[in-house]
């Protein structure tokens, strides 16, 4: 992860998405930095403390009661991730 500012939000940011009539609110903590890299057979998610709390909060939103299966959030290098990151999709799937 680079020390210079990427395209990740530097101030607290909120995005509301509606899936099957259910509003999902995703928040980024101030100064959250998240980078995602693909290395052969591994994916590395590198983040500062604010970035880790932000990802954890996103996962908790998707895990919430009443959230429909298939609800998801796309993170990309121009949308919540540091420059040069590979895209990351967080998706709820309740199939067993």
N, C-alpha and C positions, 0 to 999 in steps of 0.2 A: 504494500500500500504506500502511496506517495504521501509526503508531508504537505504538499501544496493542495489547495482546494480543488476538488473535481466538480462534477456536476451534481453531486448529492446536495440536498437542501442544507443550508447553513443556519436557518432559523426554523423554529418549530413549524412543521407543515402538516396539513391534514387533507386527505382525499376521501371523499365519500363515493362509494360504488353501490348500485342497487342491483340485486340479483333476486329474481322471482319475488319482487316486492319487498325484500328485506334490505334495509340500508346498512352497509358495512362501512365503518369509519376507520381508516388507516392513518396513523400519525407517525411522523418522523420527529425524533428528538432534535433539539438544536445541536449543531455540529456533528451529527451522525455521519460517519464515513463507513461505507461498505464496499468491498471489492470482491468480485467472484472470478475465479480463474479455473480453467479446465486443464488438468495436467494428466495426460495419458488416461489412466483408469480412475482418476480421482478428481473430485471437485473441491476446491479450496474456497471457503468463505472467510475472508479476513476483514475484521471490523474493529473499530475502537469501542469503548464501553457504551457510548451512546448508540452506536450502530448495532451492537448486540442486543441492547434493550429494545431498540426499534424493531429488529427482526423478531424478537420474542413476542412483542406486542402484536405484530402482524399475524403471527401464528395463533396467538390466543383469540384474536378476532375471528379467524377462520374456524377455530375449534368451538366457538360459542354455540350455545343452545339456539336452535331455530335457524342456523345458517344452512342453506341448501347445499346438497352435494353438487360439486362442480364449481362452486364459488372459488374464485382465484384472483391472484394479484400478479401482474407482470412487473418485474423490475429489470431495468436495462441501464446502459451507461448514460443515457440521456434522461433517465427517469428513476432516480433514487440510488443509483450505483455510481461508483467512481468511473472516470474515463477509462476505456479499454476493458472494462469488465464484460464477461459473457452474460447473456441474459439468464434470468432466474425466474421461474414461475412457482409460486406457492399455491397449491390447489387442494381443496378438500375432496376426499373420496371416501365414502362410507361403505363401499363394497368390501366384502370379506373374501 
